[in-house]
Amino acid sequence: MLPVWSLPRLGVSVRNDPRDLRLVYGSRELHYAPESGWQTRGIRSSSPLDPPYSLNGSLYVPLDALQRLGVRVLNDTPATLNFAPPALVPTVTLPPSGQPSAAPALPSATPGLAGTTPLPAAPPVPPAGAPAPAQAGAGPSQTSSIPQDAAQLAQTQLPQTQLPQNQPPQTPLPQAQPPHPVANLNSLRISHTLHRNVEVQRVVMELTAPAAQTITRQKAGLSILLGAVSASAVSQTLQSGELLSVTPGLAGATVQLPTGGGVSEIFTLDNPARVVVDTTTLLSDTVPPPIDPDSLPPGVTYSNRGTLHLLSFDPVRYQARVVNAPSGKAADIATLVKSVGGVAGVNGGYFDTASFLPVDLIVKNGLMVAPSLERRATVGFTAAGDTLFGYPRPRYVLSGPFGSMIVNTVGAKVRRDLLCAFVGDGQTAVGTDGLTTLYLSLGGSMVQSALTGRVVPPAGTLAVTFDPARFPQLPRTAGQSLSTALAWHAADAPWDTVQDALSAGPLLVSGGRVAINPGREKFDTFAGIWRPTRQVAVGTLGGKPTLAYFEYGTPEAFAAALAAAGVRDAVRMDSGSSASVYTTSGFANLGGYLNTVWSQRVPNAIVFVPRTPTARGK
């Protein structure tokens, strides 16, 4: 139903009287009186027409009345009305009720008719079922054309009905005045893109001019009020099966957008004015979500060669660090990366699956927290951003008036016959009755504390435990002279400047060439550790430290792929069920993984952390 007061904007001459209603459009006329019902002239249809009714002081007529008069309705679905510009028709002056009105003389449609502004011809009405014209720039997206609202037609000067002079004044019916819109919602474009198990839905609302938006986040999705925007009512089923709707109102157009539990980002674009809503939804958690190559942090680059995936890091912006879970525990790679504010990371070296304790070298912040097997390939990182590869044999060395002594082992388990070191985590106890534990500082020259019995060293404190009867030359009280250093015993690289290091192996590439030598590193190539599986490595590409993920293959195939991609040096990390490369630059807040299969929890990782402005070169 449409208000009679709005019909002159469509070129219809009216007598707005509920007792004697007349609608004239060109040579066609509809006449309604309560006693006789609808009477027609120049209209062939004889099907019944619903009577008008009054609401809040305004008289309303059915849409069928306009269609029988020949008013062009481009979309005859009541939910999305779109009237063509009114055709150039003569203006008829209708006398008030009670005056003769039969067969009024109708002037011809002549350009330049007094009181009439010539309008361009309306576009032809497409036949029923014909597709709507394509929206420019819509591409493969779903498009819902939302035409200009009738309120915009009010801006066009159209002929108005004049009452004859010397007639009794009629009491006008109250007429609601629609708000003057600042813009019209021209179209909706909807697209869906699937990235592994992540769906990104984009909804583009194109406006004729910029408009304010009020966004309300609801449990089911978003409610977006486009302030002072006119629109036609729309209801559209999304790919998810949920219903998007546009509802015009006095305050503007309200868009109800269900998001299905996804995360939405809203922004605007210009030329033309658009409001864009991107909704990211994780469709399944059975596999890891992928990385988003378009949203990587500055200084991080991604490249792909078939089944080989590479993430490289600018050493000026990022520092590689070894990150551990608490002693004897494990965590997923994303947790380890986030624990130090990193942007990406890879699982570390081999470990005992029962105790989660590492089985080879780990150096963290200059302290050796796990001893070296002294035969496996190692990757090290200096504070200046250099990445080293080789076979170092680091040992703690204690020096004093007695000379020098090498610490035998590193770990929380102590033996009376050995000199044992442990880097405290604030939770794990060392020592026992009859043993002495010294708290030392790497590079220091004296004993900080000397304790007996079972003690818990503070986090980051180097503790050396021994039997005084077996090592009588060592000091037993605080303040005594004792120097502590970490000697690398390496001839293949300047390891003395390394701050973080981790051993795994094998060495895959050296100097740009395949360098696998399982015999040197004492790998059993018949064991499961050498089986074809998913593989990860840490290397250098173009002078940048790089994380590599190989979807499936043997260590030899992995090494060949790395060399072919231009990787100069690379050491394999623990692979198979542990293999995982994570980055925070996923879609929405999901994070992203190079691996397509979830990995098991691990005790340590190599993580790339943003540098502070003055960190490089220290």
C-alpha positions in Angstrom: 0.0 0.0 0.0 1.3 3.5 -0.9 0.2 6.9 0.5 -1.9 8.9 -1.9 0.0 12.1 -1.0 3.2 10.6 -2.5 1.7 9.7 -5.9 2.0 13.2 -7.6 5.8 12.6 -7.3 5.3 9.7 -9.7 3.3 11.8 -12.2 -0.2 10.7 -11.0 -2.8 13.4 -10.6 -5.0 12.8 -7.6 -8.1 13.8 -5.7 -7.2 12.9 -2.2 -10.6 12.3 -0.7 -11.7 9.0 0.9 -15.3 9.6 -0.2 -14.4 10.4 -3.8 -10.9 9.3 -4.7 -9.6 9.8 -8.2 -6.2 8.8 -9.7 -5.4 9.9 -13.3 -2.2 9.0 -15.2 -2.2 9.9 -18.9 -5.4 8.4 -20.5 -6.1 6.1 -17.6 -8.2 6.8 -14.6 -9.2 5.0 -11.4 -12.2 6.4 -9.4 -13.2 5.1 -6.0 -16.3 5.8 -3.9 -17.4 3.8 -0.9 -20.9 3.2 -2.4 -19.7 1.9 -5.8 -16.1 0.7 -5.3 -13.5 1.1 -8.0 -14.5 2.4 -11.4 -12.0 2.5 -14.3 -11.5 4.3 -17.6 -9.0 3.3 -20.2 -8.0 0.2 -18.2 -8.8 -3.3 -19.5 -8.2 -5.3 -16.4 -11.4 -6.4 -14.6 -9.9 -8.3 -11.7 -10.9 -7.0 -8.2 -8.8 -4.2 -6.6 -8.4 -3.8 -2.9 -10.1 -0.7 -1.5 -8.1 2.2 -0.1 -7.8 2.6 3.6 -6.9 5.4 6.1 -3.9 5.1 8.5 -2.9 7.9 10.8 -4.8 10.4 8.7 -3.3 9.4 5.4 -5.1 7.6 2.6 -3.4 4.5 1.2 -4.0 2.6 -2.1 -2.6 -0.8 -3.2 0.4 -1.1 -5.5 -1.9 -2.8 -8.1 -3.6 0.6 -8.6 -0.3 2.1 -9.9 0.4 -0.9 -12.1 -3.1 -0.6 -13.7 -2.6 3.1 -14.3 0.7 2.2 -16.1 3.2 3.7 -13.6 6.5 2.0 -14.4 7.6 -0.2 -11.5 11.0 -1.6 -12.3 10.9 -4.3 -9.6 7.4 -5.5 -8.8 8.4 -7.3 -5.7 6.8 -5.3 -2.8 9.9 -5.7 -0.7 12.1 -3.9 -3.2 10.1 -1.2 -5.0 11.8 0.8 -7.7 9.8 3.4 -9.7 11.1 4.6 -13.0 11.2 8.4 -13.5 7.6 9.5 -14.3 6.8 9.6 -17.9 5.9 12.9 -19.4 2.1 13.0 -19.0 -0.4 15.8 -19.0 -1.4 17.4 -15.8 -5.1 17.1 -15.0 -6.8 19.6 -12.6 -9.3 17.6 -10.6 -12.2 19.4 -9.1 -13.1 18.9 -5.5 -15.6 16.3 -4.4 -19.2 17.2 -5.4 -18.3 18.8 -8.8 -19.0 17.0 -12.1 -16.0 14.9 -13.1 -17.2 12.6 -15.8 -14.9 12.3 -18.8 -12.7 15.3 -18.2 -11.0 16.8 -21.1 -7.4 15.6 -21.1 -4.8 17.9 -22.7 -2.3 16.3 -25.0 1.2 15.4 -23.8 3.0 18.4 -25.2 6.7 19.3 -24.4 6.8 22.7 -22.7 3.4 22.3 -21.1 2.8 25.0 -18.4 4.0 23.8 -15.0 5.8 20.7 -16.4 9.5 20.0 -16.4 10.4 17.7 -19.3 12.0 14.5 -18.1 14.1 11.9 -20.0 12.3 8.9 -21.1 12.2 6.1 -18.6 14.3 3.0 -19.4 12.2 0.0 -20.8 10.8 -2.3 -18.3 12.4 -5.7 -18.5 10.1 -8.7 -18.9 9.2 -10.7 -15.8 12.1 -13.0 -14.9 14.7 -11.1 -16.8 18.0 -10.6 -15.0 18.7 -7.2 -13.5 21.5 -5.2 -15.2 24.9 -6.0 -13.8 26.5 -3.6 -11.3 29.7 -2.0 -12.5 32.7 -3.5 -10.7 30.7 -6.2 -9.0 32.8 -9.0 -10.6 31.9 -12.5 -9.4 30.2 -11.2 -6.2 26.6 -11.6 -5.4 24.9 -8.3 -6.1 21.6 -7.0 -4.8 20.6 -3.8 -6.7 18.9 -1.3 -4.4 17.4 1.5 -6.5 16.7 5.0 -5.6 14.1 5.5 -2.9 10.9 7.3 -3.7 12.0 10.0 -1.3 14.7 11.0 -3.8 12.0 11.5 -6.5 10.6 14.3 -4.3 13.6 16.4 -5.5 12.2 16.4 -9.1 9.8 19.2 -9.9 6.5 17.5 -11.0 3.1 18.9 -12.0 0.8 19.4 -9.0 -3.0 19.2 -8.8 -4.6 22.6 -8.4 -8.1 23.1 -6.8 -10.5 25.4 -8.7 -11.1 28.9 -7.3 -14.3 29.9 -5.4 -14.8 26.4 -4.0 -15.4 25.6 -0.4 -12.1 24.8 1.3 -11.5 21.2 2.0 -10.1 20.1 5.3 -6.7 18.6 4.4 -5.8 15.2 5.8 -2.6 15.2 7.9 0.4 14.3 5.7 3.5 12.6 7.0 6.7 14.2 5.6 9.5 11.8 5.0 13.0 12.9 6.1 15.3 14.4 3.6 18.0 11.8 3.0 21.7 12.7 2.6 22.4 9.7 0.5 20.9 6.6 -1.0 22.0 3.0 -0.6 22.5 2.0 -4.2 23.7 -1.6 -4.0 24.9 -4.4 -1.8 27.8 -6.7 -3.0 28.6 -9.9 -1.2 31.6 -12.1 -1.8 32.9 -15.2 0.0 36.6 -16.5 -0.1 37.8 -19.7 1.4 41.3 -20.0 2.7 41.9 -23.6 3.9 39.3 -23.7 6.7 38.8 -20.0 7.1 36.0 -18.1 5.3 36.2 -14.4 4.6 32.9 -12.8 3.7 32.9 -9.2 2.4 29.8 -7.1 2.3 30.1 -3.8 0.4 27.3 -1.2 0.8 27.6 1.4 -2.0 26.2 4.9 -1.2 25.6 7.9 -3.3 27.4 10.0 -0.7 29.2 9.5 2.6 27.0 8.9 5.6 27.4 8.3 9.3 27.2 4.7 10.6 26.2 3.5 14.0 27.3 -0.1 14.6 25.8 -2.3 17.3 27.4 -5.7 17.9 24.8 -8.3 18.8 25.0 -11.9 19.7 23.9 -13.0 16.2 25.9 -10.4 14.3 25.9 -6.7 13.5 23.2 -4.0 13.3 24.4 -1.1 11.1 22.4 2.1 11.0 23.3 4.2 8.0 22.2 7.6 9.2 19.8 9.7 7.0 20.2 7.1 4.1 17.3 6.1 2.0 16.9 2.6 0.8 14.5 0.0 -0.3 13.7 -3.0 1.9 15.8 -6.0 1.0 16.0 -9.6 2.4 18.8 -11.8 1.0 20.0 -15.3 2.0 23.8 -15.5 2.5 25.9 -18.4 1.6 25.8 -19.5 5.2 22.1 -19.8 5.0 21.5 -16.8 7.3 19.4 -13.8 6.3 20.8 -10.3 5.6 18.1 -7.6 5.6 17.9 -3.9 4.8 15.1 -1.9 6.5 14.4 1.7 5.7 13.3 4.0 8.5 12.9 7.6 9.6 16.4 7.7 11.0 18.0 6.0 8.0 18.5 2.5 6.6 19.3 -0.4 9.0 21.4 -3.3 7.8 21.1 -6.5 9.9 24.1 -8.7 9.1 24.4 -12.1 10.7 28.0 -13.1 11.3 27.7 -16.8 12.4 30.2 -16.3 15.3 32.8 -14.8 13.0 35.0 -11.8 13.7 34.0 -8.6 11.8 36.0 -5.6 10.7 34.2 -2.5 9.5 35.8 0.3 7.4 34.8 2.9 4.7 36.1 3.6 1.2 35.7 6.7 -1.0 35.0 7.3 -4.7 32.3 6.0 -4.6 31.4 6.1 -0.9 31.2 2.6 0.5 30.8 0.9 3.9 32.7 -2.5 3.9 32.3 -5.3 6.4 34.8 -8.2 6.4 33.8 -11.2 8.5 36.2 -14.0 9.2 34.9 -17.3 10.4 36.8 -20.4 11.3 34.7 -23.2 9.8 36.5 -26.1 11.4 39.2 -26.5 14.0 40.3 -30.0 12.8 43.2 -28.4 10.9 45.3 -25.3 11.6 44.2 -22.0 10.0 46.5 -20.7 7.3 48.7 -17.6 7.3 47.5 -14.5 5.6 50.4 -13.4 3.3 48.8 -10.0 2.7 48.9 -9.0 6.4 52.4 -10.1 7.4 54.2 -7.6 9.7 56.7 -5.2 8.1 60.0 -7.0 7.5 58.5 -10.5 7.2 58.2 -12.0 3.8 56.6 -15.3 2.6 57.6 -17.3 -0.4 56.4 -20.7 -1.7 57.9 -23.3 -4.1 55.5 -26.2 -4.4 55.5 -28.0 -1.1 58.3 -25.8 0.4 57.1 -22.7 2.3 59.5 -20.1 3.6 59.2 -17.2 6.1 62.1 -14.7 6.2 62.8 -12.0 8.7 64.6 -8.7 8.5 67.4 -9.0 11.1 67.3 -5.2 11.6 63.7 -5.5 12.8 63.6 -9.0 14.5 65.8 -10.9 16.9 65.6 -14.8 17.0 65.3 -16.1 20.6 65.1 -19.6 22.1 61.9 -19.8 24.2 61.3 -22.6 26.7 58.2 -24.0 28.4 58.7 -24.5 32.2 61.1 -27.3 32.9 59.5 -30.7 32.3 56.5 -29.2 30.6 55.4 -28.6 27.0 53.2 -26.0 25.2 51.8 -25.5 21.7 53.9 -23.3 19.4 51.4 -20.4 19.4 51.6 -20.2 23.2 55.4 -20.1 23.1 55.4 -17.3 20.5 52.9 -15.2 22.3 54.6 -15.6 25.7 57.5 -13.3 24.5 55.5 -11.1 22.2 56.9 -12.7 19.1 55.5 -12.6 15.5 56.4 -16.1 14.4 58.2 -19.3 15.6 59.1 -22.9 14.8 59.3 -25.8 17.2 62.8 -26.5 18.5 65.0 -29.6 19.0 64.5 -33.2 20.0 63.2 -34.1 23.5 62.2 -37.0 25.6 58.4 -37.5 25.1 57.9 -38.8 28.6 59.6 -36.0 30.6 59.5 -33.2 27.9 63.2 -32.6 28.7 65.5 -31.6 25.8 68.1 -34.1 24.7 70.6 -31.7 23.2 72.0 -28.2 23.5 69.9 -25.2 24.4 71.4 -21.8 25.1 69.1 -19.0 26.2 70.2 -15.4 27.0 73.8 -16.5 27.0 73.2 -19.3 29.6 73.4 -23.0 28.6 70.2 -24.5 30.0 70.6 -28.0 28.4 73.9 -29.7 27.7 75.2 -30.6 24.2 75.7 -34.0 22.7 78.6 -32.4 20.9 77.9 -34.1 17.6 74.8 -32.6 16.1 74.3 -29.5 13.9 73.5 -26.3 15.8 72.0 -22.9 14.9 73.1 -19.9 16.9 72.0 -16.2 17.0 74.1 -13.2 18.0 72.7 -10.0 19.5 73.9 -8.2 16.4 71.5 -10.3 14.3 73.9 -12.8 12.8 72.9 -16.5 12.3 75.6 -19.2 12.8 75.6 -22.8 11.8 78.1 -25.5 12.9 79.1 -28.1 15.5 80.2 -26.2 18.7 81.0 -28.0 22.1 80.1 -25.4 24.8 81.1 -26.0 28.4 80.9 -24.0 31.6 84.3 -23.2 33.0 85.1 -22.1 36.6 88.3 -20.3 37.3 90.0 -19.2 40.6 93.2 -19.3 42.5 93.1 -23.1 42.0 93.2 -22.8 38.2 90.2 -23.8 35.9 87.6 -26.6 36.1 85.1 -27.7 33.5 81.5 -28.4 34.7 80.6 -32.0 33.8 76.9 -31.7 33.2 73.9 -29.4 33.1 70.6 -30.3 34.6 68.5 -30.4 37.8 69.6 -34.0 38.6 72.9 -33.9 40.5 75.5 -36.6 41.2 78.1 -36.5 44.0 80.9 -37.5 41.7 80.3 -34.7 39.2 80.4 -31.0 39.1 76.8 -30.1 38.0 75.3 -26.8 36.7 71.7 -25.7 36.5 70.0 -22.5 35.4 67.2 -21.8 37.8 63.5 -21.5 36.8 62.2 -20.4 40.2 60.4 -23.8 40.7 62.9 -26.6 40.4 65.0 -27.7 43.4 68.6 -28.9 43.2 71.1 -30.3 45.7 70.7 -32.6 48.7 72.1 -33.1 52.2 75.9 -32.9 52.2 76.2 -31.0 48.9 77.0 -27.3 48.4 75.3 -25.1 45.8 76.9 -21.8 44.6 74.9 -19.1 43.0 77.0 -17.5 40.2 76.8 -14.8 37.5 78.0 -15.6 34.0 81.1 -13.4 33.5 81.2 -12.5 37.2 84.2 -12.9 39.4 82.9 -14.0 42.8 80.3 -16.2 44.5 76.9 -14.5 45.1 75.6 -17.1 47.5 76.7 -20.4 49.0 74.0 -22.8 50.3 73.8 -26.4 51.6 71.1 -29.0 51.2 68.1 -28.8 48.9 67.5 -25.3 47.4 65.4 -23.7 44.6 67.6 -21.3 42.6 65.9 -18.1 41.4 64.9 -17.9 37.7 67.8 -17.1 35.5 70.4 -17.8 38.2 73.3 -20.1 37.4 73.7 -22.7 40.2 76.7 -25.0 40.5 76.3 -28.0 42.9 79.1 -30.2 44.2 80.4 -32.4 47.0 82.9 -30.4 49.0 84.8 -33.5 49.9 85.4 -34.3 46.2 86.0 -30.7 45.1 87.7 -29.1 48.1 89.3 -26.4 45.9 86.0 -24.7 45.2 84.8 -21.9 47.5 82.1 -22.5 50.1 81.1 -19.0 51.2 79.7 -16.0 49.5 82.1 -13.3 48.3 85.0 -15.6 47.5 86.7 -15.3 44.2 85.3 -17.5 41.4 85.0 -16.6 37.7 82.4 -18.2 35.4 82.4 -18.4 31.6 80.7 -20.3 28.8 83.5 -21.6 26.5 82.3 -22.8 23.1 85.3 -24.8 21.9 84.4 -24.3 18.3 86.7 -23.8 15.3 84.0 -23.3 12.7 82.5 -20.0 13.7 82.8 -17.1 16.2 80.4 -18.7 18.7 81.6 -16.6 21.7 79.2 -13.8 20.7 76.1 -16.1 20.5 73.3 -15.3 22.9 70.8 -18.1 21.9 71.5 -21.5 20.3 69.8 -24.8 19.8 71.1 -28.2 18.4 68.9 -30.5 16.4 70.2 -31.8 13.0 71.0 -32.8 10.5 72.7 -29.9 8.8 70.8 -29.8 5.5 72.4 -27.0 3.5 75.8 -25.3 3.8 77.0 -22.6 1.5 74.0 -23.1 -0.8 74.7 -26.8 -1.3 73.2 -30.0 0.1 75.3 -31.0 3.1 73.6 -34.0 4.7 76.0 -36.3 6.5 74.0 -38.6 8.9 77.1 -40.5 9.8 78.9 -37.5 11.2 76.0 -36.6 13.3 75.3 -40.3 14.3 71.8 -40.4 12.9 70.3 -43.9 12.3 68.8 -43.6 8.8 66.8 -46.7 9.3 65.0 -45.3 12.4 61.7 -43.3 12.4 63.6 -40.1 12.8 64.7 -40.4 9.1 61.3 -41.4 7.7 59.5 -39.3 5.0 57.3 -36.9 6.9 56.6 -33.2 7.3 59.8 -31.3 8.0 60.9 -27.9 9.4 64.2 -26.1 9.5 65.9 -22.8 10.4 68.1 -21.3 7.8 69.2 -18.2 5.9 67.8 -16.9 2.6 69.2 -13.7 1.0 71.0 -12.9 4.2 67.9 -13.1 6.3 67.1 -15.8 9.0 64.3 -18.0 7.6 61.9 -20.6 8.8 61.2 -23.4 6.4 58.3 -25.9 6.2 58.3 -28.9 3.9 54.9 -30.6 3.5 56.2 -34.1 3.1 59.4 -35.9 2.2 62.8 -37.3 3.4 65.6 -35.1 4.9 67.4 -35.5 1.6 64.4 -34.2 -0.4 64.0 -31.4 2.0 67.6 -30.4 1.6 67.4 -30.5 -2.2 64.3 -28.3 -2.1 66.0 -25.7 0.2 69.1 -25.5 -2.0 67.0 -25.1 -5.1 65.1 -22.2 -3.5 68.4 -20.4 -2.8 68.7 -21.1 0.9 72.4 -20.8 1.9 72.5 -22.7 5.2 69.9 -24.7 7.1 69.5 -27.0 10.1 66.6 -29.3 10.5 64.5 -29.0 13.7 62.5 -31.8 15.3 60.1 -32.9 12.5 57.2 -35.3 12.0 54.5 -34.9 14.7 56.4 -31.9 16.2 56.7 -29.9 13.0 55.0 -26.5 13.2 55.6 -23.0 12.0 53.2 -20.4 13.4 52.8 -16.7 12.7 50.5 -14.1 14.3 49.6 -12.8 10.8 46.6 -15.0 10.2 43.1 -14.0 9.2 41.3 -11.9 11.9 42.8 -12.9 15.3 43.2 -16.6 14.5 46.9 -16.7 13.8 48.2 -18.8 10.9 50.3 -21.9 10.4 52.4 -23.1 7.5 51.7 -26.7 8.6 48.3 -28.2 7.5 48.2 -30.7 10.4 48.2 -29.9 14.1 51.5 -30.7 15.9 52.1 -32.0 19.3 53.1 -29.8 22.2 56.8 -29.1 22.5 59.2 -27.9 25.3 61.0 -25.2 23.3 60.9 -23.1 20.1 62.8 -20.5 18.1 60.8 -17.3 18.1 61.3 -14.1 16.2 60.7 -11.0 18.4 60.6 -7.4 17.4 63.7 -5.5 18.3 63.7 -2.4 20.4 65.0 0.6 18.5 68.4 0.4 20.1 68.8 -3.4 20.4 70.7 -4.1 17.2 74.4 -3.8 17.5 74.5 -4.2 21.3 
